[in-house]
Amino acid sequence: MKTELKAKFLQHLLAKKKANEGFTLIELLVVVIIIGILAAIALPSMLNQASKARLSSAKNAIGAINRAQQAYRLENTAFAPDVTTLKLGVSTPDQYTTPTISANGGNSATAKTTANDPQGTGVTGCVTVANGVTTSTIVTGNSNTAPDCS
């Protein structure tokens, strides 16, 4: 009788173990909700980092134009009137327009790029010469249009 009782007890344990395999619907829903919360927290941060990277790329392009304008001004008596005169291979991200230069006389030049996205940030770079000192600045705006340097 003892062996028969042991065998039935083992069968009962095996049947109980098989019934407990797998996840319940509640457990699966909890996991899905946790993943959703984590995604809701992480996604805006990731998108913000992408826009910061595009802005940084536009600033780098304007900075390269400013440095090239300074070098051009040292070799000539005026600033370059456009980007092609500087012979730069400046590339901006697709989200920004091609930088434009406006040089007024031999004392100042402004390079601007505008964000194509309405939520983007415009970037302006200015190079000025006053009393033999060259000053270069980069200004970012609060909207997609490029701000003035003042």
C-alpha positions in Angstrom: 0.0 0.0 0.0 2.8 2.3 0.7 4.3 2.0 -2.8 0.9 2.5 -4.3 0.4 5.7 -2.2 3.9 6.9 -3.2 3.1 6.4 -6.9 -0.2 8.3 -6.7 1.5 11.1 -4.8 4.3 11.4 -7.5 1.6 11.4 -10.2 -0.2 14.1 -8.3 2.9 16.2 -8.1 3.7 15.8 -11.8 0.2 16.7 -12.8 0.3 19.8 -10.5 3.7 20.9 -11.9 2.4 20.6 -15.5 -0.6 22.7 -14.7 1.6 25.5 -13.3 3.6 25.9 -16.5 3.3 29.2 -18.6 2.3 32.7 -17.7 -1.1 34.0 -16.7 -2.8 36.8 -18.6 -2.3 39.1 -15.7 1.5 38.5 -15.7 1.6 39.2 -19.4 -0.4 42.4 -19.1 1.9 43.7 -16.3 4.9 43.1 -18.5 3.3 44.9 -21.4 2.3 47.9 -19.2 5.8 48.2 -17.8 7.3 48.1 -21.3 4.8 50.8 -22.4 5.7 53.1 -19.5 9.5 52.7 -20.2 8.9 53.5 -23.9 6.8 56.6 -23.0 9.7 57.8 -20.8 12.6 57.0 -23.2 11.1 58.0 -26.6 10.9 61.8 -26.0 14.4 61.9 -24.6 15.7 60.0 -27.7 13.9 62.4 -30.1 15.3 65.4 -28.2 18.8 64.0 -28.6 18.3 63.7 -32.4 17.3 67.3 -32.7 20.3 68.4 -30.6 22.6 66.4 -33.0 21.1 68.2 -36.1 21.5 71.6 -34.4 25.1 70.7 -33.5 25.8 69.8 -37.1 24.4 73.1 -38.3 26.5 75.0 -35.8 29.6 73.1 -37.0 28.8 74.1 -40.6 28.4 77.8 -39.6 31.5 77.7 -37.5 33.5 76.3 -40.5 32.2 79.2 -42.6 33.2 81.7 -39.9 36.7 80.3 -39.8 37.0 80.3 -43.6 35.7 83.9 -43.7 38.5 84.9 -41.2 41.1 83.2 -43.4 39.7 84.8 -46.6 39.7 88.2 -44.9 43.4 87.8 -44.0 44.3 87.1 -47.6 41.9 89.7 -49.2 40.6 93.1 -48.3 37.0 92.0 -47.9 35.0 89.0 -46.8 33.9 86.4 -49.3 30.5 87.2 -50.9 29.2 83.5 -51.0 30.1 80.0 -49.9 31.5 78.9 -53.3 34.1 81.7 -53.1 35.3 80.1 -49.8 35.7 76.7 -51.6 34.4 74.9 -48.6 32.8 71.5 -48.7 30.3 72.5 -46.0 27.4 70.1 -45.6 24.5 70.7 -43.3 21.9 68.1 -42.4 18.8 67.7 -44.6 16.8 69.5 -41.9 18.6 72.8 -42.6 18.9 75.0 -45.7 22.2 75.6 -47.4 24.0 78.3 -45.6 23.9 81.8 -47.2 26.4 84.6 -46.8 25.9 88.3 -46.8 29.0 90.4 -46.6 28.6 94.1 -46.2 31.9 95.8 -47.1 35.2 94.7 -45.6 34.2 94.8 -42.0 31.5 92.2 -41.4 30.0 89.1 -42.9 27.0 87.0 -41.8 26.3 83.3 -42.6 22.8 82.0 -41.9 21.1 78.7 -42.1 17.4 78.1 -41.5 15.7 75.0 -40.1 13.3 73.3 -42.6 11.3 71.9 -39.6 9.1 74.5 -38.0 10.2 73.2 -34.6 13.8 73.4 -35.5 16.3 76.1 -34.5 17.9 78.6 -36.9 21.6 79.3 -36.7 23.5 82.5 -37.6 27.3 83.1 -37.6 28.8 86.5 -37.7 32.4 87.6 -38.4 33.3 91.2 -37.8 36.6 93.2 -37.9 37.0 96.3 -35.7 40.2 98.0 -34.9 42.2 95.1 -36.3 40.5 92.5 -34.1 38.4 89.8 -35.8 35.4 88.5 -33.8 33.4 85.4 -34.6 30.1 84.5 -33.0 27.5 81.8 -33.5 23.9 82.6 -32.4 21.0 80.1 -32.2 17.4 81.3 -32.4 14.2 80.3 -30.7 12.4 79.5 -33.9 13.3 77.9 -37.3 14.4 81.3 -38.7 18.0 82.4 -38.3 18.4 85.2 -35.7 20.4 88.4 -36.1 23.9 88.6 -34.5 23.1 91.7 -32.4 
